[in-house]
Amino acid sequence: MRDDRGIYYYPILSNKSIRMYVRPVEDEVEFRLYDSDNPEAWEQHNWIPWTAIQQAAELYRKEKRGGPPLHLYDFEVAVRLIRDEYRPDEDNSNGAGEGHA
């Protein structure tokens, strides 16, 4: 899906007020959360690279603390949205181009 902020998916299917925006930046995928019930959070939080999300999760695991809500960040969905948005003429039904952002 797309709107004026970019391409997004619903990370919590039962809550359509929360959207996870994704974008490609060089060889990275970045995420940014938007909550229509808390729109100022969009301005308070910037884009987060997937590698930073993974690093934070690992740090939290090592420290045995609760970490970032990783279930909100779906790398596979993000890659698929980016591929469909930026390469819409590719035939994605046969798996062509799998593994690339």
Backbone as CSV, one residue per row, in Angstrom:
resi,resn,N_x,N_y,N_z,CA_x,CA_y,CA_z,C_x,C_y,C_z
1,MET,0.839,-1.170,0.000,0.000,0.000,0.000,0.884,1.233,0.000
2,ARG,0.321,2.319,-0.429,1.089,3.559,-0.560,0.195,4.730,-0.202
3,ASP,0.811,5.736,0.421,0.160,7.027,0.633,1.221,8.108,0.505
4,ASP,0.928,9.318,0.962,1.873,10.419,0.783,3.163,10.251,1.579
5,ARG,3.190,9.385,2.584,4.415,9.128,3.357,5.290,8.067,2.697
6,GLY,4.692,7.215,1.870,5.452,6.157,1.214,4.698,4.844,1.209
7,ILE,5.461,3.753,1.095,4.855,2.423,1.080,4.840,1.875,2.504
8,TYR,3.808,1.099,2.809,3.645,0.618,4.174,2.882,-0.692,4.220
9,TYR,2.940,-1.290,5.396,2.113,-2.447,5.707,1.567,-2.251,7.113
10,TYR,0.576,-3.062,7.469,0.003,-3.025,8.803,0.710,-4.085,9.655
11,PRO,1.544,-3.676,10.619,2.268,-4.666,11.417,1.376,-5.397,12.422
12,ILE,0.246,-4.787,12.767,-0.742,-5.418,13.645,-2.047,-5.423,12.849
13,LEU,-2.384,-6.555,12.288,-3.509,-6.617,11.357,-4.820,-6.139,11.961
14,SER,-4.983,-6.295,13.241,-6.228,-5.881,13.886,-6.256,-4.398,14.239
15,ASN,-5.154,-3.679,13.969,-5.072,-2.261,14.320,-4.624,-1.459,13.098
16,LYS,-5.574,-0.938,12.363,-5.271,-0.201,11.130,-4.768,1.218,11.396
17,SER,-4.709,1.648,12.653,-4.173,2.982,12.941,-2.650,2.972,12.956
18,ILE,-2.039,1.777,13.025,-0.588,1.664,13.049,-0.107,1.156,11.698
19,ARG,0.813,1.899,11.118,1.411,1.531,9.836,2.927,1.496,9.977
20,MET,3.542,0.553,9.278,4.992,0.494,9.238,5.404,0.859,7.813
21,TYR,6.112,1.970,7.698,6.596,2.420,6.404,7.969,1.816,6.159
22,VAL,8.248,1.533,4.904,9.525,0.942,4.529,10.064,1.663,3.298
23,ARG,11.386,1.686,3.220,12.014,2.273,2.036,13.395,1.656,1.857
24,PRO,13.845,1.607,0.605,15.207,1.136,0.350,16.175,2.320,0.424
25,VAL,17.315,2.097,1.037,18.379,3.098,1.066,19.678,2.339,0.816
26,GLU,20.246,2.552,-0.350,21.426,1.814,-0.806,21.158,0.326,-0.683
27,ASP,21.954,-0.417,0.094,21.752,-1.867,0.244,21.027,-2.198,1.538
28,GLU,20.236,-1.284,2.032,19.570,-1.429,3.330,18.066,-1.222,3.175
29,VAL,17.310,-1.754,4.114,15.874,-1.500,4.211,15.674,-0.720,5.505
30,GLU,14.925,0.373,5.418,14.642,1.179,6.597,13.161,1.136,6.925
31,PHE,12.867,1.249,8.222,11.505,1.181,8.743,11.190,2.447,9.524
32,ARG,9.907,2.830,9.521,9.462,3.968,10.313,7.988,3.764,10.661
33,LEU,7.697,3.840,11.940,6.350,3.572,12.436,5.503,4.833,12.430
34,TYR,4.243,4.676,12.040,3.269,5.762,12.121,2.032,5.250,12.840
35,ASP,1.561,6.031,13.796,0.352,5.690,14.548,-0.591,6.876,14.458
36,SER,-1.721,6.704,13.802,-2.658,7.823,13.639,-3.239,8.274,14.980
37,ASP,-3.161,7.434,16.001,-3.598,7.838,17.335,-2.527,8.653,18.065
38,ASN,-1.311,8.666,17.534,-0.185,9.409,18.103,0.675,9.950,16.962
39,PRO,0.127,10.855,16.129,0.837,11.291,14.926,2.141,12.037,15.198
40,GLU,2.295,12.632,16.371,3.545,13.346,16.662,4.732,12.392,16.789
41,ALA,4.467,11.116,17.015,5.549,10.134,17.091,6.302,10.041,15.759
42,TRP,5.613,10.287,14.654,6.267,10.272,13.336,7.405,11.288,13.292
43,GLU,7.179,12.454,13.858,8.201,13.503,13.866,9.285,13.225,14.894
44,GLN,8.944,12.522,15.957,9.896,12.259,17.038,10.853,11.115,16.727
45,HIS,10.463,10.226,15.829,11.271,9.048,15.519,11.611,9.024,14.041
46,ASN,12.857,8.741,13.756,13.344,8.758,12.384,13.308,7.355,11.786
47,TRP,13.799,7.243,10.561,13.908,5.958,9.882,14.962,5.115,10.595
48,ILE,14.697,3.805,10.702,15.604,2.886,11.386,16.035,1.807,10.400
49,PRO,17.343,1.664,10.171,17.819,0.602,9.283,17.595,-0.781,9.897
50,TRP,17.325,-1.762,9.050,17.111,-3.132,9.497,18.304,-3.635,10.304
51,THR,19.512,-3.313,9.891,20.687,-3.790,10.625,20.709,-3.222,12.049
52,ALA,20.268,-1.992,12.239,20.216,-1.409,13.584,19.157,-2.108,14.438
53,ILE,18.049,-2.487,13.837,16.997,-3.208,14.553,17.529,-4.558,15.017
54,GLN,18.243,-5.242,14.147,18.820,-6.537,14.505,19.867,-6.388,15.610
55,GLN,20.709,-5.374,15.515,21.738,-5.151,16.533,21.118,-4.847,17.886
56,ALA,20.085,-4.023,17.902,19.408,-3.694,19.155,18.766,-4.938,19.759
57,ALA,18.140,-5.745,18.937,17.501,-6.963,19.426,18.528,-7.904,20.042
58,GLU,19.666,-8.040,19.406,20.724,-8.902,19.927,21.253,-8.379,21.260
59,LEU,21.447,-7.084,21.357,21.909,-6.470,22.606,20.911,-6.725,23.730
60,TYR,19.639,-6.523,23.449,18.609,-6.761,24.457,18.572,-8.232,24.867
61,ARG,18.750,-9.141,23.902,18.765,-10.573,24.220,19.935,-10.903,25.138
62,LYS,21.112,-10.373,24.822,22.299,-10.638,25.643,22.128,-10.102,27.058
63,GLU,21.465,-8.975,27.172,21.262,-8.368,28.485,20.012,-8.894,29.179
64,LYS,19.314,-9.809,28.497,18.090,-10.436,29.026,17.059,-9.396,29.442
65,ARG,16.922,-8.392,28.599,15.910,-7.354,28.804,14.887,-7.472,27.692
66,GLY,13.723,-6.922,27.952,12.750,-6.817,26.870,13.314,-5.861,25.839
67,GLY,13.102,-6.143,24.609,13.689,-5.319,23.570,12.658,-4.652,22.692
68,PRO,13.118,-4.177,21.556,12.196,-3.559,20.615,11.166,-4.591,20.161
69,PRO,9.988,-4.152,19.855,8.941,-5.100,19.425,9.218,-5.616,18.017
70,LEU,10.066,-6.627,17.938,10.524,-7.127,16.646,9.390,-7.626,15.759
71,HIS,8.296,-8.048,16.357,7.187,-8.543,15.542,6.613,-7.448,14.638
72,LEU,6.900,-6.193,14.932,6.412,-5.098,14.087,7.246,-4.932,12.819
73,TYR,8.513,-5.354,12.895,9.456,-5.168,11.795,9.571,-6.461,11.000
74,ASP,8.886,-6.533,9.882,8.878,-7.748,9.064,9.717,-7.512,7.812
75,PHE,10.936,-8.014,7.867,11.880,-7.791,6.775,11.385,-8.370,5.455
76,GLU,10.820,-9.563,5.495,10.355,-10.210,4.264,9.215,-9.424,3.612
77,VAL,8.287,-8.947,4.415,7.191,-8.129,3.880,7.754,-6.840,3.296
78,ALA,8.706,-6.231,4.016,9.302,-4.980,3.541,9.978,-5.166,2.186
79,VAL,10.757,-6.221,2.065,11.453,-6.491,0.800,10.452,-6.695,-0.328
80,ARG,9.392,-7.411,-0.053,8.383,-7.668,-1.090,7.686,-6.379,-1.522
81,LEU,7.335,-5.538,-0.547,6.705,-4.254,-0.882,7.633,-3.381,-1.715
82,ILE,8.889,-3.331,-1.305,9.868,-2.518,-2.035,10.031,-3.053,-3.450
83,ARG,10.151,-4.344,-3.588,10.306,-4.955,-4.908,9.096,-4.647,-5.785
84,ASP,7.908,-4.801,-5.225,6.689,-4.549,-5.995,6.539,-3.078,-6.361
85,GLU,6.953,-2.200,-5.472,6.824,-0.754,-5.711,7.828,-0.244,-6.736
86,TYR,9.071,-0.695,-6.617,10.131,-0.140,-7.446,10.432,-0.953,-8.683
87,ARG,9.903,-2.146,-8.763,10.079,-2.985,-9.956,8.752,-3.631,-10.321
88,PRO,7.709,-2.832,-10.535,6.378,-3.408,-10.759,6.249,-4.193,-12.059
89,ASP,7.162,-3.995,-13.001,7.048,-4.695,-14.266,7.669,-6.086,-14.219
90,GLU,8.384,-6.432,-13.115,8.958,-7.768,-12.990,7.869,-8.777,-12.709
91,ASP,8.053,-9.972,-13.190,7.134,-11.052,-12.865,7.587,-11.661,-11.552
92,ASN,6.968,-11.229,-10.450,7.366,-11.706,-9.128,6.697,-13.016,-8.750
93,SER,5.800,-13.508,-9.557,5.079,-14.721,-9.200,5.948,-15.969,-9.308
94,ASN,7.042,-15.914,-10.047,7.866,-17.099,-10.215,9.108,-17.082,-9.339
95,GLY,9.222,-16.127,-8.411,10.366,-16.074,-7.528,11.551,-15.359,-8.103
96,ALA,11.424,-14.778,-9.288,12.546,-14.080,-9.892,12.976,-12.927,-9.013
97,GLY,14.270,-12.813,-8.829,14.815,-11.700,-8.063,14.723,-11.907,-6.564
98,GLU,14.436,-13.128,-6.108,14.330,-13.374,-4.679,15.647,-13.034,-3.997
99,GLY,15.518,-12.494,-2.779,16.702,-12.209,-1.987,17.278,-10.828,-2.192
100,HIS,16.678,-10.011,-3.010,17.187,-8.671,-3.250,16.165,-7.647,-2.788
101,ALA,16.655,-6.591,-2.183,15.778,-5.499,-1.739,15.500,-4.559,-2.880
